[in-house]
Amino acid sequence: MRYGKSDLLHLAGRIRQNSYEKSGERVHTVDLIAERVRVIPAHDWPKGHEDQDDDRPED
């Protein structure tokens, strides 16, 4: 599977929480388990989508 900058990844799966002890301290983890992955190339996005998900602050 190949993907590039600005491509979207659609993941379907589940979340698994776990914990274990390390050096006397409790460590909590969250694992994302992808059962299906779909790449949506940037050129297939609907028009105007680039502006909706832009994380840059507005001027």
C-alpha positions, 0 to 999 in steps of 0.5 A: 500500500502506497500513500503520499502527503495529503492522502487520507487514510481510512482505518476500520478496526478497534481500540485495545487498552492494556496496562502493565507494571514496569520498574514498580510503576503502572503503565497504561497503553492504548493500541489501535488495531486496524482491520481494514485500511483504505487510502483516499488519494488527495486528487480524489477528495471532494472540491473544497475539502482541503480547506475544511481540514486545514490545521493552520490558524486563520489570518 
